[in-house]
Amino acid sequence: KLNAMEVIKINPGLASVLETIGIWAFFIVIGAFSVWVIGTFLTNIPRLKGEEV
């Protein structure tokens, strides 16, 4: 968007690559966080049920 508003000048091809990298990075971070949350929940099920290990 900064390129479209002419705040910065970069090649449209480079802008497309940077946008794609940003989208992938966002979903990788969100995916890793969700795996961590679900993994933590599943490992703590016995504790949540009151069956201390």
mmCIF file of the N, C-alpha and C atoms, coordinates in Angstrom:
data_MODEL
# 
_entry.id   MODEL 
# 
loop_
_atom_site.group_PDB 
_atom_site.id 
_atom_site.type_symbol 
_atom_site.label_atom_id 
_atom_site.label_alt_id 
_atom_site.label_comp_id 
_atom_site.label_asym_id 
_atom_site.label_entity_id 
_atom_site.label_seq_id 
_atom_site.pdbx_PDB_ins_code 
_atom_site.Cartn_x 
_atom_site.Cartn_y 
_atom_site.Cartn_z 
_atom_site.occupancy 
_atom_site.B_iso_or_equiv 
_atom_site.pdbx_formal_charge 
_atom_site.auth_seq_id 
_atom_site.auth_comp_id 
_atom_site.auth_asym_id 
_atom_site.auth_atom_id 
_atom_site.pdbx_PDB_model_num 
ATOM 1   N N  . LYS A 1 1  ? 0.820  -1.194  0.000  1.00 0.00 ? 1  LYS A N  1 
ATOM 2   C CA . LYS A 1 1  ? 0.000  0.000   0.000  1.00 0.00 ? 1  LYS A CA 1 
ATOM 3   C C  . LYS A 1 1  ? 0.860  1.253   0.000  1.00 0.00 ? 1  LYS A C  1 
ATOM 4   N N  . LEU A 1 2  ? 1.999  1.195   0.673  1.00 0.00 ? 2  LEU A N  1 
ATOM 5   C CA . LEU A 1 2  ? 2.860  2.373   0.670  1.00 0.00 ? 2  LEU A CA 1 
ATOM 6   C C  . LEU A 1 2  ? 3.376  2.663   -0.729 1.00 0.00 ? 2  LEU A C  1 
ATOM 7   N N  . ASN A 1 3  ? 3.566  1.604   -1.520 1.00 0.00 ? 3  ASN A N  1 
ATOM 8   C CA . ASN A 1 3  ? 3.995  1.793   -2.900 1.00 0.00 ? 3  ASN A CA 1 
ATOM 9   C C  . ASN A 1 3  ? 2.855  2.403   -3.722 1.00 0.00 ? 3  ASN A C  1 
ATOM 10  N N  . ALA A 1 4  ? 1.637  1.950   -3.502 1.00 0.00 ? 4  ALA A N  1 
ATOM 11  C CA . ALA A 1 4  ? 0.489  2.476   -4.242 1.00 0.00 ? 4  ALA A CA 1 
ATOM 12  C C  . ALA A 1 4  ? 0.228  3.941   -3.885 1.00 0.00 ? 4  ALA A C  1 
ATOM 13  N N  . MET A 1 5  ? 0.483  4.313   -2.634 1.00 0.00 ? 5  MET A N  1 
ATOM 14  C CA . MET A 1 5  ? 0.293  5.698   -2.206 1.00 0.00 ? 5  MET A CA 1 
ATOM 15  C C  . MET A 1 5  ? 1.504  6.559   -2.535 1.00 0.00 ? 5  MET A C  1 
ATOM 16  N N  . GLU A 1 6  ? 2.517  5.957   -3.115 1.00 0.00 ? 6  GLU A N  1 
ATOM 17  C CA . GLU A 1 6  ? 3.760  6.620   -3.510 1.00 0.00 ? 6  GLU A CA 1 
ATOM 18  C C  . GLU A 1 6  ? 4.520  7.203   -2.323 1.00 0.00 ? 6  GLU A C  1 
ATOM 19  N N  . VAL A 1 7  ? 4.410  6.543   -1.169 1.00 0.00 ? 7  VAL A N  1 
ATOM 20  C CA . VAL A 1 7  ? 5.203  6.934   -0.009 1.00 0.00 ? 7  VAL A CA 1 
ATOM 21  C C  . VAL A 1 7  ? 6.622  6.404   -0.184 1.00 0.00 ? 7  VAL A C  1 
ATOM 22  N N  . ILE A 1 8  ? 6.725  5.161   -0.663 1.00 0.00 ? 8  ILE A N  1 
ATOM 23  C CA . ILE A 1 8  ? 8.024  4.578   -0.993 1.00 0.00 ? 8  ILE A CA 1 
ATOM 24  C C  . ILE A 1 8  ? 7.957  4.079   -2.427 1.00 0.00 ? 8  ILE A C  1 
ATOM 25  N N  . LYS A 1 9  ? 9.089  3.991   -3.054 1.00 0.00 ? 9  LYS A N  1 
ATOM 26  C CA . LYS A 1 9  ? 9.145  3.526   -4.440 1.00 0.00 ? 9  LYS A CA 1 
ATOM 27  C C  . LYS A 1 9  ? 9.863  2.184   -4.478 1.00 0.00 ? 9  LYS A C  1 
ATOM 28  N N  . ILE A 1 10 ? 9.129  1.138   -4.811 1.00 0.00 ? 10 ILE A N  1 
ATOM 29  C CA . ILE A 1 10 ? 9.748  -0.165  -5.025 1.00 0.00 ? 10 ILE A CA 1 
ATOM 30  C C  . ILE A 1 10 ? 9.133  -0.791  -6.264 1.00 0.00 ? 10 ILE A C  1 
ATOM 31  N N  . ASN A 1 11 ? 9.856  -1.732  -6.809 1.00 0.00 ? 11 ASN A N  1 
ATOM 32  C CA . ASN A 1 11 ? 9.413  -2.445  -7.991 1.00 0.00 ? 11 ASN A CA 1 
ATOM 33  C C  . ASN A 1 11 ? 8.122  -3.219  -7.668 1.00 0.00 ? 11 ASN A C  1 
ATOM 34  N N  . PRO A 1 12 ? 7.121  -3.200  -8.554 1.00 0.00 ? 12 PRO A N  1 
ATOM 35  C CA . PRO A 1 12 ? 5.887  -3.947  -8.290 1.00 0.00 ? 12 PRO A CA 1 
ATOM 36  C C  . PRO A 1 12 ? 6.124  -5.443  -8.078 1.00 0.00 ? 12 PRO A C  1 
ATOM 37  N N  . GLY A 1 13 ? 7.113  -6.007  -8.768 1.00 0.00 ? 13 GLY A N  1 
ATOM 38  C CA . GLY A 1 13 ? 7.437  -7.421  -8.562 1.00 0.00 ? 13 GLY A CA 1 
ATOM 39  C C  . GLY A 1 13 ? 7.946  -7.678  -7.156 1.00 0.00 ? 13 GLY A C  1 
ATOM 40  N N  . LEU A 1 14 ? 8.810  -6.795  -6.675 1.00 0.00 ? 14 LEU A N  1 
ATOM 41  C CA . LEU A 1 14 ? 9.334  -6.915  -5.316 1.00 0.00 ? 14 LEU A CA 1 
ATOM 42  C C  . LEU A 1 14 ? 8.216  -6.731  -4.294 1.00 0.00 ? 14 LEU A C  1 
ATOM 43  N N  . ALA A 1 15 ? 7.316  -5.813  -4.561 1.00 0.00 ? 15 ALA A N  1 
ATOM 44  C CA . ALA A 1 15 ? 6.183  -5.594  -3.654 1.00 0.00 ? 15 ALA A CA 1 
ATOM 45  C C  . ALA A 1 15 ? 5.322  -6.850  -3.559 1.00 0.00 ? 15 ALA A C  1 
ATOM 46  N N  . SER A 1 16 ? 5.119  -7.516  -4.674 1.00 0.00 ? 16 SER A N  1 
ATOM 47  C CA . SER A 1 16 ? 4.329  -8.742  -4.686 1.00 0.00 ? 16 SER A CA 1 
ATOM 48  C C  . SER A 1 16 ? 5.019  -9.844  -3.886 1.00 0.00 ? 16 SER A C  1 
ATOM 49  N N  . VAL A 1 17 ? 6.329  -9.969  -4.064 1.00 0.00 ? 17 VAL A N  1 
ATOM 50  C CA . VAL A 1 17 ? 7.085  -10.985 -3.323 1.00 0.00 ? 17 VAL A CA 1 
ATOM 51  C C  . VAL A 1 17 ? 7.038  -10.698 -1.828 1.00 0.00 ? 17 VAL A C  1 
ATOM 52  N N  . LEU A 1 18 ? 7.225  -9.451  -1.442 1.00 0.00 ? 18 LEU A N  1 
ATOM 53  C CA . LEU A 1 18 ? 7.181  -9.088  -0.025 1.00 0.00 ? 18 LEU A CA 1 
ATOM 54  C C  . LEU A 1 18 ? 5.798  -9.335  0.574  1.00 0.00 ? 18 LEU A C  1 
ATOM 55  N N  . GLU A 1 19 ? 4.768  -9.068  -0.189 1.00 0.00 ? 19 GLU A N  1 
ATOM 56  C CA . GLU A 1 19 ? 3.411  -9.318  0.291  1.00 0.00 ? 19 GLU A CA 1 
ATOM 57  C C  . GLU A 1 19 ? 3.179  -10.811 0.497  1.00 0.00 ? 19 GLU A C  1 
ATOM 58  N N  . THR A 1 20 ? 3.642  -11.625 -0.445 1.00 0.00 ? 20 THR A N  1 
ATOM 59  C CA . THR A 1 20 ? 3.492  -13.077 -0.329 1.00 0.00 ? 20 THR A CA 1 
ATOM 60  C C  . THR A 1 20 ? 4.254  -13.607 0.881  1.00 0.00 ? 20 THR A C  1 
ATOM 61  N N  . ILE A 1 21 ? 5.474  -13.123 1.079  1.00 0.00 ? 21 ILE A N  1 
ATOM 62  C CA . ILE A 1 21 ? 6.268  -13.542 2.241  1.00 0.00 ? 21 ILE A CA 1 
ATOM 63  C C  . ILE A 1 21 ? 5.554  -13.154 3.534  1.00 0.00 ? 21 ILE A C  1 
ATOM 64  N N  . GLY A 1 22 ? 4.986  -11.969 3.571  1.00 0.00 ? 22 GLY A N  1 
ATOM 65  C CA . GLY A 1 22 ? 4.269  -11.520 4.759  1.00 0.00 ? 22 GLY A CA 1 
ATOM 66  C C  . GLY A 1 22 ? 3.053  -12.371 5.066  1.00 0.00 ? 22 GLY A C  1 
ATOM 67  N N  . ILE A 1 23 ? 2.321  -12.750 4.037  1.00 0.00 ? 23 ILE A N  1 
ATOM 68  C CA . ILE A 1 23 ? 1.139  -13.596 4.232  1.00 0.00 ? 23 ILE A CA 1 
ATOM 69  C C  . ILE A 1 23 ? 1.547  -14.961 4.766  1.00 0.00 ? 23 ILE A C  1 
ATOM 70  N N  . TRP A 1 24 ? 2.562  -15.563 4.150  1.00 0.00 ? 24 TRP A N  1 
ATOM 71  C CA . TRP A 1 24 ? 3.040  -16.874 4.608  1.00 0.00 ? 24 TRP A CA 1 
ATOM 72  C C  . TRP A 1 24 ? 3.558  -16.793 6.038  1.00 0.00 ? 24 TRP A C  1 
ATOM 73  N N  . ALA A 1 25 ? 4.332  -15.765 6.349  1.00 0.00 ? 25 ALA A N  1 
ATOM 74  C CA . ALA A 1 25 ? 4.880  -15.617 7.702  1.00 0.00 ? 25 ALA A CA 1 
ATOM 75  C C  . ALA A 1 25 ? 3.759  -15.477 8.729  1.00 0.00 ? 25 ALA A C  1 
ATOM 76  N N  . PHE A 1 26 ? 2.729  -14.717 8.397  1.00 0.00 ? 26 PHE A N  1 
ATOM 77  C CA . PHE A 1 26 ? 1.593  -14.537 9.298  1.00 0.00 ? 26 PHE A CA 1 
ATOM 78  C C  . PHE A 1 26 ? 0.932  -15.874 9.612  1.00 0.00 ? 26 PHE A C  1 
ATOM 79  N N  . PHE A 1 27 ? 0.640  -16.658 8.577  1.00 0.00 ? 27 PHE A N  1 
ATOM 80  C CA . PHE A 1 27 ? -0.049 -17.923 8.803  1.00 0.00 ? 27 PHE A CA 1 
ATOM 81  C C  . PHE A 1 27 ? 0.846  -18.957 9.478  1.00 0.00 ? 27 PHE A C  1 
ATOM 82  N N  . ILE A 1 28 ? 2.156  -18.907 9.257  1.00 0.00 ? 28 ILE A N  1 
ATOM 83  C CA . ILE A 1 28 ? 3.070  -19.810 9.958  1.00 0.00 ? 28 ILE A CA 1 
ATOM 84  C C  . ILE A 1 28 ? 3.090  -19.484 11.448 1.00 0.00 ? 28 ILE A C  1 
ATOM 85  N N  . VAL A 1 29 ? 3.140  -18.207 11.788 1.00 0.00 ? 29 VAL A N  1 
ATOM 86  C CA . VAL A 1 29 ? 3.144  -17.806 13.202 1.00 0.00 ? 29 VAL A CA 1 
ATOM 87  C C  . VAL A 1 29 ? 1.827  -18.187 13.867 1.00 0.00 ? 29 VAL A C  1 
ATOM 88  N N  . ILE A 1 30 ? 0.709  -17.913 13.210 1.00 0.00 ? 30 ILE A N  1 
ATOM 89  C CA . ILE A 1 30 ? -0.599 -18.264 13.770 1.00 0.00 ? 30 ILE A CA 1 
ATOM 90  C C  . ILE A 1 30 ? -0.735 -19.774 13.907 1.00 0.00 ? 30 ILE A C  1 
ATOM 91  N N  . GLY A 1 31 ? -0.269 -20.524 12.909 1.00 0.00 ? 31 GLY A N  1 
ATOM 92  C CA . GLY A 1 31 ? -0.322 -21.988 12.962 1.00 0.00 ? 31 GLY A CA 1 
ATOM 93  C C  . GLY A 1 31 ? 0.515  -22.541 14.102 1.00 0.00 ? 31 GLY A C  1 
ATOM 94  N N  . ALA A 1 32 ? 1.723  -22.019 14.278 1.00 0.00 ? 32 ALA A N  1 
ATOM 95  C CA . ALA A 1 32 ? 2.588  -22.489 15.365 1.00 0.00 ? 32 ALA A CA 1 
ATOM 96  C C  . ALA A 1 32 ? 1.956  -22.184 16.721 1.00 0.00 ? 32 ALA A C  1 
ATOM 97  N N  . PHE A 1 33 ? 1.368  -21.017 16.854 1.00 0.00 ? 33 PHE A N  1 
ATOM 98  C CA . PHE A 1 33 ? 0.712  -20.664 18.110 1.00 0.00 ? 33 PHE A CA 1 
ATOM 99  C C  . PHE A 1 33 ? -0.466 -21.591 18.392 1.00 0.00 ? 33 PHE A C  1 
ATOM 100 N N  . SER A 1 34 ? -1.257 -21.896 17.373 1.00 0.00 ? 34 SER A N  1 
ATOM 101 C CA . SER A 1 34 ? -2.417 -22.769 17.587 1.00 0.00 ? 34 SER A CA 1 
ATOM 102 C C  . SER A 1 34 ? -1.982 -24.186 17.942 1.00 0.00 ? 34 SER A C  1 
ATOM 103 N N  . VAL A 1 35 ? -0.900 -24.680 17.326 1.00 0.00 ? 35 VAL A N  1 
ATOM 104 C CA . VAL A 1 35 ? -0.381 -26.008 17.680 1.00 0.00 ? 35 VAL A CA 1 
ATOM 105 C C  . VAL A 1 35 ? 0.094  -26.007 19.129 1.00 0.00 ? 35 VAL A C  1 
ATOM 106 N N  . TRP A 1 36 ? 0.743  -24.933 19.563 1.00 0.00 ? 36 TRP A N  1 
ATOM 107 C CA . TRP A 1 36 ? 1.203  -24.837 20.945 1.00 0.00 ? 36 TRP A CA 1 
ATOM 108 C C  . TRP A 1 36 ? 0.018  -24.827 21.916 1.00 0.00 ? 36 TRP A C  1 
ATOM 109 N N  . VAL A 1 37 ? -1.014 -24.055 21.598 1.00 0.00 ? 37 VAL A N  1 
ATOM 110 C CA . VAL A 1 37 ? -2.184 -23.975 22.484 1.00 0.00 ? 37 VAL A CA 1 
ATOM 111 C C  . VAL A 1 37 ? -2.864 -25.332 22.592 1.00 0.00 ? 37 VAL A C  1 
ATOM 112 N N  . ILE A 1 38 ? -3.096 -25.992 21.464 1.00 0.00 ? 38 ILE A N  1 
ATOM 113 C CA . ILE A 1 38 ? -3.770 -27.294 21.478 1.00 0.00 ? 38 ILE A CA 1 
ATOM 114 C C  . ILE A 1 38 ? -2.898 -28.339 22.174 1.00 0.00 ? 38 ILE A C  1 
ATOM 115 N N  . GLY A 1 39 ? -1.590 -28.316 21.911 1.00 0.00 ? 39 GLY A N  1 
ATOM 116 C CA . GLY A 1 39 ? -0.682 -29.260 22.568 1.00 0.00 ? 39 GLY A CA 1 
ATOM 117 C C  . GLY A 1 39 ? -0.656 -29.074 24.073 1.00 0.00 ? 39 GLY A C  1 
ATOM 118 N N  . THR A 1 40 ? -0.627 -27.834 24.516 1.00 0.00 ? 40 THR A N  1 
ATOM 119 C CA . THR A 1 40 ? -0.642 -27.554 25.953 1.00 0.00 ? 40 THR A CA 1 
ATOM 120 C C  . THR A 1 40 ? -1.947 -28.028 26.577 1.00 0.00 ? 40 THR A C  1 
ATOM 121 N N  . PHE A 1 41 ? -3.039 -27.813 25.897 1.00 0.00 ? 41 PHE A N  1 
ATOM 122 C CA . PHE A 1 41 ? -4.333 -28.265 26.407 1.00 0.00 ? 41 PHE A CA 1 
ATOM 123 C C  . PHE A 1 41 ? -4.374 -29.787 26.516 1.00 0.00 ? 41 PHE A C  1 
ATOM 124 N N  . LEU A 1 42 ? -3.932 -30.476 25.465 1.00 0.00 ? 42 LEU A N  1 
ATOM 125 C CA . LEU A 1 42 ? -3.986 -31.937 25.468 1.00 0.00 ? 42 LEU A CA 1 
ATOM 126 C C  . LEU A 1 42 ? -3.064 -32.537 26.528 1.00 0.00 ? 42 LEU A C  1 
ATOM 127 N N  . THR A 1 43 ? -1.914 -31.928 26.760 1.00 0.00 ? 43 THR A N  1 
ATOM 128 C CA . THR A 1 43 ? -1.014 -32.459 27.787 1.00 0.00 ? 43 THR A CA 1 
ATOM 129 C C  . THR A 1 43 ? -1.546 -32.199 29.187 1.00 0.00 ? 43 THR A C  1 
ATOM 130 N N  . ASN A 1 44 ? -2.379 -31.206 29.351 1.00 0.00 ? 44 ASN A N  1 
ATOM 131 C CA . ASN A 1 44 ? -2.899 -30.879 30.683 1.00 0.00 ? 44 ASN A CA 1 
ATOM 132 C C  . ASN A 1 44 ? -4.282 -31.458 30.951 1.00 0.00 ? 44 ASN A C  1 
ATOM 133 N N  . ILE A 1 45 ? -4.799 -32.292 30.072 1.00 0.00 ? 45 ILE A N  1 
ATOM 134 C CA . ILE A 1 45 ? -6.129 -32.876 30.297 1.00 0.00 ? 45 ILE A CA 1 
ATOM 135 C C  . ILE A 1 45 ? -6.182 -33.663 31.612 1.00 0.00 ? 45 ILE A C  1 
ATOM 136 N N  . PRO A 1 46 ? -5.192 -34.516 31.918 1.00 0.00 ? 46 PRO A N  1 
ATOM 137 C CA . PRO A 1 46 ? -5.271 -35.228 33.206 1.00 0.00 ? 46 PRO A CA 1 
ATOM 138 C C  . PRO A 1 46 ? -5.319 -34.273 34.402 1.00 0.00 ? 46 PRO A C  1 
ATOM 139 N N  . ARG A 1 47 ? -4.565 -33.200 34.356 1.00 0.00 ? 47 ARG A N  1 
ATOM 140 C CA . ARG A 1 47 ? -4.570 -32.226 35.455 1.00 0.00 ? 47 ARG A CA 1 
ATOM 141 C C  . ARG A 1 47 ? -5.925 -31.529 35.531 1.00 0.00 ? 47 ARG A C  1 
ATOM 142 N N  . LEU A 1 48 ? -6.508 -31.239 34.388 1.00 0.00 ? 48 LEU A N  1 
ATOM 143 C CA . LEU A 1 48 ? -7.809 -30.576 34.377 1.00 0.00 ? 48 LEU A CA 1 
ATOM 144 C C  . LEU A 1 48 ? -8.910 -31.492 34.901 1.00 0.00 ? 48 LEU A C  1 
ATOM 145 N N  . LYS A 1 49 ? -8.750 -32.804 34.690 1.00 0.00 ? 49 LYS A N  1 
ATOM 146 C CA . LYS A 1 49 ? -9.737 -33.764 35.185 1.00 0.00 ? 49 LYS A CA 1 
ATOM 147 C C  . LYS A 1 49 ? -9.556 -34.039 36.679 1.00 0.00 ? 49 LYS A C  1 
ATOM 148 N N  . GLY A 1 50 ? -8.459 -33.563 37.242 1.00 0.00 ? 50 GLY A N  1 
ATOM 149 C CA . GLY A 1 50 ? -8.209 -33.789 38.659 1.00 0.00 ? 50 GLY A CA 1 
ATOM 150 C C  . GLY A 1 50 ? -7.338 -34.997 38.911 1.00 0.00 ? 50 GLY A C  1 
ATOM 151 N N  . GLU A 1 51 ? -6.817 -35.614 37.885 1.00 0.00 ? 51 GLU A N  1 
ATOM 152 C CA . GLU A 1 51 ? -5.953 -36.785 38.017 1.00 0.00 ? 51 GLU A CA 1 
ATOM 153 C C  . GLU A 1 51 ? -4.505 -36.317 37.982 1.00 0.00 ? 51 GLU A C  1 
ATOM 154 N N  . GLU A 1 52 ? -4.025 -35.818 39.104 1.00 0.00 ? 52 GLU A N  1 
ATOM 155 C CA . GLU A 1 52 ? -2.653 -35.297 39.154 1.00 0.00 ? 52 GLU A CA 1 
ATOM 156 C C  . GLU A 1 52 ? -1.671 -36.391 38.797 1.00 0.00 ? 52 GLU A C  1 
ATOM 157 N N  . VAL A 1 53 ? -0.689 -36.025 38.003 1.00 0.00 ? 53 VAL A N  1 
ATOM 158 C CA . VAL A 1 53 ? 0.306  -36.999 37.549 1.00 0.00 ? 53 VAL A CA 1 
ATOM 159 C C  . VAL A 1 53 ? 1.520  -36.922 38.436 1.00 0.00 ? 53 VAL A C  1 
# 
